Amino acid sequence: MSEPDTATRYLDGYAEILAAVSTTGRRLTRDELDARRAMGEQAAEDGHSLRSLVREHLAATRADWPGAPDSTDSVLAAVEQAVDAFAEGYERAQRLAVREEEAARREFIDDLLYGRSDLGRLAERAERFGLVLSRAHAVAVAEGPQAYDDTAPVTRRVEAALIARFGERRILLATKNGQLVCIAPGDQDDVLTYFAKQAHAATNGSRVAIGRPQPGAGGVVHSYEEALGTLELADRLGLDEPVVRAADLLVYPVLTRDRQAMADLVLSALGPLKSARGGAEPLLRTLQVYFESGCTAAEAARRLALSVRALTYRLERIHQLTGADPADPMHRYTLQTAVIGARLLDWPAQEI
C-alpha cells in the first residue's frame, strides 16, 4: 500500500471536525486537540514523513470542505489548529525517539569502552551503530583544551567532516570523559589519520593518540585503553607531536614495566646531577636535547640556545659528576635510558 493511502488512517475524525466547526464557528475542543496530537505521535512512530501527512490534511480539507456559508474563516482556523496539534504530537514523538536513541547509544559506548558487557550481546548491539565487532578495530582519542560532549560544536564539526569524507563506512564517533573518540576498522588507518587532523584543527591544537588495531569485541576496549595510555605517556615525555601512535612508543611501557629497576637506574646514573649548581634539571635537559639531536653538539646547542662551547662544558660536567661520558657509545645507552626513565618517572620533580 502506498504511503498516501496508509496515511489516511491518521485523518480519522478530521472531516467531522471541519463540518462541526463550519456550522458553529467554534474552536477545537481539548479532546479533539489531544486526539490530533495522538495521531501525530502514532504517525511518527509508524515512520511516515511529516511533509506527506500535512499534504494529506490539506487534500482532505479540500475534499471535505463544508458548504455552509460564511464558514471560511472558522474552517481555516480549525485547519490551522488541527495541523498544528498533529505536528506537535509528531515532533514530540520524534524528540522522544531521539532521546531514547541517544541514551541507547551512550549506554553502548560506555559498555564498549569499559568492556563490562557480555561480548555476545555487545556484538549484537554494535550492528545497530555500524560496527562489526568480529573485525579488528583501532581507536583514536583526542584530548582538547576543554571537555566535549556529543552535542558540542567541535564534536559536530568533526563528525560532519568524517561523514563528508567517508560516507557510510563503519565508523563510530563518540565522546567519553570529555575526549573525542573515533572507532574504525583496523585496516582503515586513513580514517583515524583524517580524524586526528580534523580533531587537531577543530580543538585548536589538541593531541590525538591512536591505539593499535585489536581483534574481536574486546579489541575495541584494548585499543582504547592503549590510546589513553599513549596520551598520558606523550604528556609525561613532553612530546611535541600532535599525533602519537601507540605502535611508535611501545618501548616506553617496556622500560617502565619494572618501575623499581628503572628508579634504581635513574638514581644510580643521574642522581649525582642533583649536586650540581642549579640542581639536576638543567643538566638533565641538556642530556635529553643532546640525545634527541643525534648526539650532534652544534644542533643540541642551537636547540638549547647555547654556544657549542657552553654545551661542551655541560657535557664535561655531566661526565665529572656521573662518571659516564655522553659521547662514549658504551656509556651513551645507559645515560639515554636513564634520561627516558627520569622523564617517565617525573624525576627530579618527584622523589623516586
C-alpha positions as CSV (number, residue, x, y, z in Angstrom):
1,M,0.0,0.0,0.0
2,S,1.4,3.5,-0.9
3,E,2.1,6.0,1.9
4,P,-0.8,8.4,1.0
5,D,-3.3,5.5,1.2
6,T,-1.9,4.4,4.5
7,A,-1.7,8.0,5.8
8,T,-5.5,8.5,5.5
9,R,-5.9,6.4,8.8
10,Y,-4.4,9.4,10.6
11,L,-7.3,11.6,9.4
12,D,-10.0,9.8,11.4
13,G,-12.5,12.3,12.7
14,Y,-10.9,15.2,10.7
15,A,-13.8,15.7,8.3
16,E,-16.3,15.6,11.2
17,I,-14.3,18.4,13.0
18,L,-14.4,20.6,9.9
19,A,-18.2,20.0,9.5
20,A,-18.9,20.9,13.1
21,V,-16.7,24.0,13.0
22,S,-18.3,25.3,9.8
23,T,-21.7,25.1,11.5
24,T,-20.9,26.5,14.9
25,G,-17.8,28.6,14.3
26,R,-16.2,27.1,17.4
27,R,-12.6,26.3,18.1
28,L,-11.4,22.7,18.6
29,T,-12.0,21.2,22.0
30,R,-9.2,20.0,24.2
31,D,-10.2,16.4,23.5
32,E,-10.1,17.0,19.8
33,L,-6.6,18.6,20.0
34,D,-5.3,15.7,22.2
35,A,-6.7,13.3,19.6
36,R,-4.8,15.1,16.8
37,R,-1.6,15.1,18.9
38,A,-2.0,11.3,19.5
39,M,-2.5,10.8,15.8
40,G,0.7,12.8,15.1
41,E,2.7,10.7,17.6
42,Q,1.4,7.5,16.1
43,A,2.3,8.6,12.6
44,A,5.8,9.5,13.7
45,E,6.2,6.1,15.4
46,D,5.0,4.4,12.2
47,G,7.7,6.1,10.2
48,H,5.7,8.5,8.0
49,S,7.1,11.8,6.9
50,L,5.5,14.9,8.3
51,R,5.5,16.5,4.8
52,S,3.3,13.8,3.3
53,L,1.0,13.9,6.3
54,V,0.4,17.7,6.1
55,R,-0.3,17.2,2.4
56,E,-2.9,14.6,3.2
57,H,-4.6,17.0,5.7
58,L,-4.7,19.7,3.0
59,A,-6.1,17.3,0.5
60,A,-8.7,16.2,2.9
61,T,-9.6,19.8,3.7
62,R,-10.2,20.5,0.0
63,A,-12.2,17.3,-0.5
64,D,-14.4,17.7,2.6
65,W,-14.8,21.5,2.6
66,P,-18.1,22.2,4.3
67,G,-20.6,24.0,2.3
68,A,-22.0,26.3,5.0
69,P,-21.9,30.0,4.0
70,D,-19.5,32.4,5.7
71,S,-17.6,29.5,7.3
72,T,-14.2,30.1,5.6
73,D,-12.5,31.8,8.5
74,S,-13.6,29.3,11.1
75,V,-12.8,26.3,8.9
76,L,-9.3,27.7,8.1
77,A,-8.8,28.4,11.8
78,A,-9.8,24.8,12.6
79,V,-7.4,23.5,9.9
80,E,-4.6,25.5,11.5
81,Q,-5.4,24.2,15.0
82,A,-5.7,20.6,13.8
83,V,-2.5,20.6,11.7
84,D,-0.6,22.4,14.4
85,A,-1.7,19.9,17.1
86,F,-0.9,17.0,14.7
87,A,2.6,18.4,14.0
88,E,3.2,19.0,17.8
89,G,2.4,15.3,18.5
90,Y,4.6,14.2,15.6
91,E,7.6,16.3,16.8
92,R,7.1,15.2,20.4
93,A,7.4,11.6,19.3
94,Q,10.5,12.4,17.3
95,R,12.2,14.1,20.2
96,L,11.4,11.1,22.4
97,A,12.8,8.8,19.8
98,V,16.0,10.9,19.6
99,R,16.4,10.9,23.4
100,E,15.9,7.1,23.5
101,E,18.4,6.6,20.7
102,E,20.9,8.9,22.4
103,A,20.5,7.0,25.7
104,A,20.9,3.7,24.0
105,R,24.0,4.9,22.1
106,R,25.6,6.3,25.3
107,E,25.0,3.1,27.1
108,F,26.5,1.1,24.2
109,I,29.6,3.4,24.1
110,D,30.1,3.0,27.9
111,D,29.8,-0.8,27.7
112,L,32.0,-0.9,24.6
113,L,34.9,1.2,26.0
114,Y,34.7,-0.2,29.5
115,G,34.4,-3.8,28.4
116,R,31.8,-4.6,31.1
117,S,29.1,-6.1,28.9
118,D,28.6,-9.7,27.7
119,L,30.6,-9.8,24.5
120,G,28.0,-11.7,22.5
121,R,25.3,-9.2,23.4
122,L,27.6,-6.3,22.8
123,A,28.4,-7.6,19.3
124,E,24.6,-7.7,18.5
125,R,24.1,-4.2,19.7
126,A,27.1,-3.0,17.8
127,E,25.4,-3.7,14.4
128,R,22.9,-1.0,15.2
129,F,25.6,1.6,15.5
130,G,27.6,0.5,12.4
131,L,30.3,-1.7,13.9
132,V,31.1,-5.3,13.1
133,L,33.0,-6.5,16.2
134,S,34.2,-9.7,14.6
135,R,36.7,-7.5,12.7
136,A,39.7,-5.8,14.2
137,H,39.3,-2.2,15.3
138,A,41.5,0.7,16.3
139,V,40.6,3.6,18.4
140,A,41.8,7.2,18.3
141,V,41.3,9.6,21.3
142,A,41.6,13.4,21.0
143,E,42.1,15.5,24.1
144,G,41.4,19.2,23.7
145,P,41.7,22.3,26.0
146,Q,38.2,21.7,27.3
147,A,35.7,18.8,27.8
148,Y,33.4,17.9,24.9
149,D,30.1,16.0,24.8
150,D,28.1,14.6,21.9
151,T,26.3,18.0,21.3
152,A,29.4,20.2,21.3
153,P,30.1,22.2,18.1
154,V,33.6,20.6,17.9
155,T,32.1,17.2,18.0
156,R,29.5,18.0,15.3
157,R,32.2,19.6,13.2
158,V,34.5,16.6,13.3
159,E,31.6,14.2,12.7
160,A,30.4,16.2,9.7
161,A,33.9,16.2,8.2
162,L,34.2,12.4,8.7
163,I,30.7,11.8,7.1
164,A,31.6,14.1,4.2
165,R,34.9,12.3,3.6
166,F,34.0,8.6,4.2
167,G,30.2,8.5,3.9
168,E,28.8,5.2,5.0
169,R,31.9,3.5,6.2
170,R,31.6,1.7,9.5
171,I,32.9,4.4,11.8
172,L,31.7,5.4,15.2
173,L,32.5,8.9,16.7
174,A,31.6,9.5,20.3
175,T,32.8,11.4,23.4
176,K,34.0,9.9,26.6
177,N,35.2,11.7,29.7
178,G,35.3,15.0,27.7
179,Q,37.5,13.5,25.0
180,L,36.7,12.8,21.3
181,V,36.8,9.1,20.5
182,C,36.8,7.6,17.0
183,I,36.5,3.8,16.4
184,A,37.3,2.5,12.9
185,P,38.1,-0.9,11.3
186,G,41.7,-1.8,11.9
187,D,42.6,-1.9,8.2
188,Q,41.3,1.7,7.6
189,D,44.1,3.8,9.1
190,D,43.2,6.6,6.7
191,V,40.0,7.2,8.8
192,L,41.9,7.6,12.1
193,T,44.6,9.8,10.4
194,Y,41.9,12.1,9.0
195,F,40.1,12.1,12.3
196,A,43.3,13.2,14.0
197,K,43.8,16.0,11.5
198,Q,40.2,17.3,11.9
199,A,40.2,17.0,15.7
200,H,43.5,18.8,16.0
201,A,42.2,21.6,13.8
202,A,38.7,21.8,15.5
203,T,40.1,21.9,19.0
204,N,42.8,24.5,18.4
205,G,45.7,22.1,18.8
206,S,44.6,19.0,20.7
207,R,46.8,16.0,20.9
208,V,45.5,12.8,19.4
209,A,46.6,9.3,20.3
210,I,45.9,6.2,18.1
211,G,45.9,2.7,19.5
212,R,46.9,-0.3,17.6
213,P,44.3,-2.5,15.8
214,Q,43.0,-5.2,18.1
215,P,40.7,-8.1,17.1
216,G,37.3,-9.0,18.4
217,A,34.7,-7.3,20.7
218,G,37.3,-6.9,23.4
219,G,39.7,-5.4,21.0
220,V,38.0,-2.0,21.0
221,V,38.5,-1.5,24.7
222,H,42.0,-2.8,24.5
223,S,42.9,-0.3,21.7
224,Y,41.0,2.5,23.6
225,E,43.0,1.9,26.8
226,E,46.2,1.8,24.7
227,A,45.3,5.2,23.2
228,L,44.6,6.7,26.6
229,G,47.9,5.3,27.9
230,T,49.7,6.8,24.9
231,L,48.2,10.2,25.6
232,E,49.5,10.1,29.2
233,L,52.8,8.8,28.1
234,A,53.2,11.6,25.5
235,D,52.4,14.2,28.2
236,R,55.0,12.7,30.6
237,L,57.6,12.6,27.9
238,G,56.9,16.1,26.8
239,L,56.4,15.1,23.2
240,D,55.6,17.9,20.8
241,E,53.9,15.8,18.1
242,P,50.2,16.5,17.7
243,V,49.5,12.8,16.7
244,V,51.1,10.0,18.6
245,R,50.7,6.3,17.9
246,A,50.9,3.5,20.5
247,A,52.9,1.4,18.0
248,D,55.7,4.0,17.9
249,L,56.0,4.2,21.7
250,L,55.9,0.5,22.7
251,V,59.5,0.7,24.1
252,Y,58.5,3.1,26.8
253,P,56.0,0.8,28.6
254,V,58.6,-1.9,28.4
255,L,61.2,0.3,30.1
256,T,58.8,1.1,33.0
257,R,57.3,-2.3,33.4
258,D,59.7,-2.9,36.3
259,R,59.4,0.5,38.0
260,Q,61.8,-0.2,40.8
261,A,64.5,-1.3,38.4
262,M,64.1,1.9,36.4
263,A,64.1,4.0,39.5
264,D,67.3,2.4,40.6
265,L,68.9,3.1,37.2
266,V,67.8,6.8,37.3
267,L,69.2,7.3,40.8
268,S,72.4,5.4,40.0
269,A,73.2,7.0,36.7
270,L,71.8,10.5,37.2
271,G,71.4,11.0,40.9
272,P,74.8,12.8,41.2
273,L,73.5,15.6,39.0
274,K,71.5,16.9,41.9
275,S,74.7,18.2,43.5
276,A,75.3,20.5,40.5
277,R,74.8,24.2,40.9
278,G,71.1,24.8,39.9
279,G,70.2,21.2,40.6
280,A,69.8,18.3,38.2
281,E,67.2,19.7,35.9
282,P,69.4,21.9,33.6
283,L,71.9,19.1,33.0
284,L,69.1,16.5,32.6
285,R,67.6,18.8,29.9
286,T,71.0,19.1,28.3
287,L,71.3,15.3,28.0
288,Q,67.7,15.0,26.7
289,V,68.2,17.5,23.9
290,Y,71.7,16.2,23.1
291,F,70.3,12.7,22.6
292,E,67.3,14.0,20.6
293,S,69.7,15.8,18.3
294,G,71.5,12.6,17.4
295,C,74.4,13.5,19.7
296,T,75.3,16.4,17.4
297,A,76.7,19.1,19.6
298,A,76.0,22.0,17.2
299,E,72.3,21.1,16.8
300,A,71.9,20.5,20.5
301,A,73.5,23.9,21.3
302,R,71.1,25.6,18.8
303,R,68.0,24.0,20.4
304,L,69.2,25.0,23.9
305,A,70.2,28.5,22.7
306,L,73.7,27.9,23.9
307,S,77.1,28.2,22.3
308,V,78.8,25.0,21.4
309,R,81.4,25.7,24.0
310,A,78.8,26.1,26.7
311,L,77.2,22.8,25.7
312,T,80.5,21.1,25.7
313,Y,81.2,22.4,29.2
314,R,77.9,21.0,30.4
315,L,78.6,17.6,28.9
316,E,82.0,17.6,30.6
317,R,80.4,18.5,33.9
318,I,77.9,15.6,33.5
319,H,80.9,13.3,32.9
320,Q,82.6,14.6,36.0
321,L,79.6,14.1,38.2
322,T,78.3,10.8,36.9
323,G,81.5,9.1,35.7
324,A,79.7,8.5,32.4
325,D,80.7,10.2,29.2
326,P,77.7,11.1,26.9
327,A,80.0,11.0,23.9
328,D,81.2,7.4,24.7
329,P,79.0,4.8,22.9
330,M,79.5,2.4,25.9
331,H,78.1,5.0,28.3
332,R,75.5,6.6,26.0
333,Y,72.9,3.8,26.1
334,T,72.9,3.8,29.9
335,L,72.6,7.6,30.2
336,Q,69.9,7.8,27.5
337,T,67.8,5.0,29.0
338,A,68.2,6.8,32.4
339,V,67.1,10.1,30.9
340,I,64.0,8.4,29.4
341,G,63.3,6.8,32.8
342,A,63.6,10.2,34.5
343,R,61.0,11.7,32.2
344,L,58.6,8.8,32.7
345,L,59.0,9.0,36.5
346,D,59.0,12.8,36.6
347,W,62.4,12.9,38.3
348,P,63.8,15.0,39.9
349,A,60.5,16.9,40.4
350,Q,59.1,13.7,42.1
351,E,61.1,11.7,44.6
352,I,61.5,8.0,43.5
